[in-house]
Amino acid sequence: MSEGAPARAAAARVLADVLRDGRSLRNALAPALPQLAEARDRALVEALVFAALRGRVRYEALLQRLLERPLPRKLSEVQALLLVGLAQLDALGITPYAAISASAEAARTLGHPRHVGLVNAVLRRFQRERDALLASIQAEPSLAHGHPAWLAAAVRAAYPDAADSVMRANLAEAPLWLRVNPLRTTREDYLRRLADDGIEAEAPDWLPQAVCLPQRVAPTRLPGWAEGWVSVQDGSAQAAVEALDARPGQCVLDACAAPGGKTAHLQERARGTLDLWAVERDPARAERLVETLARLGLSARIEIADAADPGWSDGQRFDRILLDAPCSATGIVRRQPDILVHRRAQDLPPLLGEQARLLDALWPMLRPGGRLVYATCSVLPDENARQIDAFLARHPDAHALPAPLPLGRPSGAGFQRLPGEDGMDGFFVALLGRSA
């Protein structure tokens, strides 16, 4: 068996789970990676699947040119293996001999020995005709950008001058952003520890706990990970928490709190002094919230409830409210490329209704003079600027506040950062104050 065949086979199974069965990438990877003994194989599987999903639109079009006829559904894992093979030869630049031989042998590992030759032939043909085939894809605008048609049209309508850069950023690998826990170490000390381990890192001045690693590293390999020194959190998400400006001793609500990154950040920056409430309606996701706080040595009052149902609050009012609202996640495609597979235009209306419902239900819980931050990891104006404009029209006691730190370009009453800007995810933040 070729040395790399098991990793290619594992990647094909994960990819088939996402494309054929509709599983999320996170849920498909979770059981697959522990089955591989070597860390390098686990890293390879992740790289293969991410690259195949980012290039899926283009690679499926290439297979239409390379196959005499479409493969039947029962060969979905072989189809996925071919996508993984194309990703190796195109995006990842793996040596052609190694990529082709290991991928062909992976067909046997998957239980399809009769298709070893097919995989070999298709990938070899791509390698021979690579330039002409890629040029034919690039010549078709509907394929070149690698996005589903509805999303490409929405991005072009919202950002006519930046649409191409947004979609390019979505298909690029993201850096790894970390948040240093000041209750366990200082950022300066952590940067020294990273340097001692030969890990390149940067630290933006305006995000006091943030560290950015241009080259990704498995979090468990980071110094102090198990001891709670750092967490993975994109710079845009950290900026949203900084914008809330929760002060020590205040009563603060984190609505829709799981998996707990922002909950933990709130308590870290206040050095554990907040009367912090974290609401999450999904019990399974609430378990991840508990685990996050435990690893970092932090605490919060956790309520498993619908944040828009005031019954859980027993009349409590808050000085600060963070609403990281359910959204299309169209700003984090580079981290979750399965969004390009699973998200549909028809998903938007229910999300818009849920966002409005949460805003209207949480607003009366905010004390006069308090601050609410509405945030999404979306780039779609309907979820962002237009959602907040409609909210302000419904609530005369609400007003927009200026940004205390760089949050992106002005967008209605809020601020929009596009994917890749400042090396960060696409994110919208609106700061709302309640009149006294």
N, C-alpha and C positions, 0 to 999 in steps of 0.2 A: 504494500500500500504506500502511495506517495505520502511523504511526511506531513504535508499540509492539507491532506484530504479531509480529516475529521473536522478541522476548523471551517473549511468551505462548506461541508455538509451541514454543520451546525448553523452557519449563516443562512444557508438556503432554507432550512426548516423555519428559522425565525422569520425570514422574509416572507415565506409562504403563509405563516400564521397571520402576519400583518395584512398581506394583499388578498389572500383567499378567505380567511376567517374573520377579518375585521378586528383582530386584537390590537391593542395599543403596543407600540414598540417597547415601552417599559415592561409591560406584562409578559410580552413574548420573550424578552431577553432574560427576565428574572430566573426562570427555571433552567434556561439553556446554559448560561455561563458557568454555574457551579459544576457542571458535568465535565468541564475541561480542566485538566489538572494544571496545565502550565499558564502562567499569567500572560505570556506573550500570545498564546492561542486565544485567550479571552479578549485581549486587546485587539487582535486581528479580527475576530468575529464582529466586535462592535464597529471597527473601521469599515469592514466589508458591508455590513447592513446599512450603516449611515450613508455610505457612498452610493449604494444601490438605490436607496430611497430618494436621495437628493437628485439622482440622475434618472429616476424611473421613467419619466415621460419620454426622455430622449432614448433610453435604452430599449423600452418597449417598441418604439418606432424603428430602431435599428433591427430588432428581432423580426419585425414584419418584412424587412428587406433581406434578412439572412436566412429565414426559414422558408421552406417551400410551402408549408401550410401551418396554421396555428396549432399549438399543442393542445390536446384536450385537458379538461379540468383535472382528470386523474393524474396527469403529469405536472401538476402545479409546482411540485418541488423541483422538478427538472427545469421548468420555466424560471423559477427563482434562482436556481443555480446558474443559468445562463446570464441572468441580470447581474449576479455576483461576479461572474467571470468578466463581463463587460466593464463593470466598475473597477476591477483590478487593472485591466489593460488601459482604461481611459483615465479615470480620476486618480487612482492610487499609484499608478506608475510602477506596479510590481513587474519584475522581470518576466517577459512573455512566456518563456519556457516553463518557469515555475508556476505561473498563474494558470496556464493552459493545462499542463499535466496534472496538477493537483485538483483542478476543477473537474477535469474529465474523470479522474479516479473517484472523486466525491460522488459521482452518479452511482457508482457501485456501492459506496457506503450508504447511500440513501435507499438502496434496494432496487435500483434501476440499472442493472449491468448491461442491458441491451442498448442503453442510451449513452454509454461511455463514448462510443464513436461519434454520435451526434454532437455531444458537447464539444469534443475535440475539434470536429470539423467546423462547427459554427464559430468558435473562438479563433481558430486559425484563419478562417476566411476574413473575419473582422480585422485581424492583425495585418493581413495582406492588403486589404482594401480600405484600411483605416481612414486615410486622408479623404478619399472620395466619399465614403459613407458619412463621416462627420460633417463634411461640407454640405451634403444633401440635407442633413438635419438642420444645420445652421441656416440654410436658405429658407426654411419654413418658419415664419415668425411664431406660429402656434406651438412649435416644438422647441425653438431655441431657448426660450426663457424657462422651460422646465416646470411651469406651474399649470394647474388646471385652469381652463378658460375663464371660469367665473371669477377666480381670484386675481388672475392677471388683469382682467377688465376692471375690477374694483380698485386695484392698486394704481392702474393708469388713470382712472377717473379722479382718484384722490390726490395723486402726486405726479402730474404729467411730466414734470421736469426731473423727477427722481425715481420714476418707476423702474427703469432698467437697473439702477444701482441697488434699489431695494431687493429686486428679485435675484440679482447676483449675490448680494449679501446673504439671502436666505439659503443659497446653495453652497455657501462657504463654511468651512469648519470654524466654530466659535472658540475663542480663548477660554481659559478656565478662570473664573472669578471666585475669589475667596473673601470671607468676612472673618476678621480676626476677633476673637472673644477677649475683650479687655479685662474680664474678670480672671483670665488665666494667664495672659501674657500681653506684651505690647506689640504694636505693629512693627516697630523698629527692631525689636528682638526677633520677631518671627521672620522678618526679611533677612536678618543675619543667619538664622537657622536654614532658611532656604538656600542662601548663598553657600553655606558650608556643605550642603548636599548637592551643589552644582545645579540648582534649579533657578532658571532665570525668572525674575519677577519685577513688576512695576507697581507703584502706589500713587494713585491720583491724590493731589493735595485736598481736593474738595470733598472727598469721601473718606472720613477719618478711619474707618475700619477696613477699607477695601484693599485687596491685593489682586493683581491680574497676572496670570501666567500665560505668556504667549503660546507656549507649548503645553498641551494637556498632559496631566499626570493623574493616575488613578488616585482618588482621594485617600484611600487607605494607605498609600505609600507616602503621604505627606507627613512631615514631622508633627507630632502632637495630635494627630487626628483622633485616635482613640481616647485621648485625654481631654478632648473638647476644646482645643486651642483655636480651631478654625471650623468654618462651615462653607459649603459651596453655595454661593448666592451671586447672581449677576449684579453688576454695578447699577443697572437701571432699577432693580428691585430694592437695592440698598438706598438709592436716592429717594424712592417713595417713602421709606421709613424716616429718613432724615427730614424730609419735607413735613412730615406730621409734627415733628418737634415736640414729642412727649417729654414733659418735665418730670424730674424725680418727685415721687409721691402722688402723681395724678392718677385718676381713675381712667383707664384706657380700655377700649374694646377693639379687638382684632376679629372682625367678622370674616367668615369663610376662611378659617385660620390654617387648616392643614395644607401642606405637611409640616408647617411650623417654622419655616425660615424667618418670616417677618415677625412672628410672635417672639422668637428668641432674640432677634435683633432689637426689638423694642425694649426688652428687659435688659439686654447687655448694655445698651447705650445709657440706660438709666441706672446701671449698676444694681439691678435687682430690686429697685425701690418702688416700682409701679404696682398699683392695684390693677392687675392686668387680667382681663377676661378674654378668653379665646373660645369662639363659637364655631363648631363644625357639625354639619348635619349627618355626615357619613361616618358611621362607627368605625369602619375599617381605616379610613383616612385619619380619624381621630387617634387611632393607635400609633400612627406614624408621628403625629404631633406630640404624643406622650414620649415616644422614643427620642425625638429631637431634643426636647427639653431636658430629658434625663441625661443624655450624652454631654450636654453643655452645663449641667449643674444648675438649671434654671427652673422656675416654677411659674404657673399661671392657674387661674381658675378656669377649668375646661368645662364647657357646656356642649353636650351633644344635642343639637337642636337646629331648627331652621332659623337663621338669624333674623328673618323677616317676621317671625312669629314672636310678638313681644312677651309671650308667656314665660319664657326662660329668664327674663331680666328682672322680674318682680319689681318693676318700676324704677330700676337703677338708671341713673343718668350719668353721662360720661363727659370728661373734659376733652378727650380725643377719641376719634373713631377712624379706624383704617378699614376701608372696604376694598379689598382686592377682589374685584367682581369676577364671576364666571364670564368667560368671553371666548372668542373664536381662536385665541392663541396664535393669531397670524403674525405676531411680532417675534415669536420664538421658533420659527420653522427650522432655523439652523441647528437648534438643540433638539427639536422634536420633528424630524422630517416626515414622520407618518401623518402629520397634520395635512400634508399635501395629498394624502390618500383618503383620509377619513372625513375631513371637513367638507361640507356641502353648503351651497348658497342658502338652501332651505333651513339650515341650522340657525341662521341669523335671527329671524323673528322671535323664536322662543327665548334666545339669549337676551335680546333687547328688552323683552317683557320682564325677564328675571332681574336684569340690572335695574330697571325702573322701580320694580317692586321692592328691591332691597334698599335703594336710595330713599324711597318714600317712607318705608317702615323704620329705618334707622335714624332718620333726621330728627324725629321728636325725642329720641334718646340722648341727643347732644345738648349739653347745657348751653344756655346763652353765653356768647363770648368764646365758645369752644371751636374746635377745628375738626373737619372731616376731610380725609384724603380719599378720593375715588381714583383707583388705579386699575388698568387692564394691561395685559401683554398682547394687545391688538394694535393693528395699524389702520383699522377701518373706522372712518369718521362717524358712522352711525352708532357705534358702540362708545365713542369717545366724545369728541367736541359736540356733536349733535345731541347725544344723550344728556350731557351736562347743560347745554343750552335749554333743552326742554325742562330739565329739573329746575333750573333757576326761574323759568317762567312760571312754574307751578308753586314755587315757594318764595314769596316776597321777602322772607326774613333770611334768605340765603344770599351770600355774595362771594364772588371770586376773590382770592387773595393772591398777591404776587409771589413768585417763586423765590425762596431764600437761597437756592443753589441751582446750578445748571440742570434743568430738567428736559431740555430739548427745545425745539422750535415752538413759538406760540401757536396754539390751535384752538380757536374759539376762546372759551374761558379757562382752558388748560394748556398743557404742554405735551408735545409729541416728539419722542425720540424714535428715529427710524432704525431698522436693523443695521448693525455695523457701525453706526455713528458713535464715536468715542470708544469703539470696540465693544459696545454693549448691545443688548437685545432691544428690539422694538418695544416701546412702552409708552403709555399715556398716563399722565398724572394731572388731576385737578385738585386744587386746594380750596376748600369752601369754609367760610366762616359763618357763624350764626349770630345775627344781631342780638344785642342785649335787650 
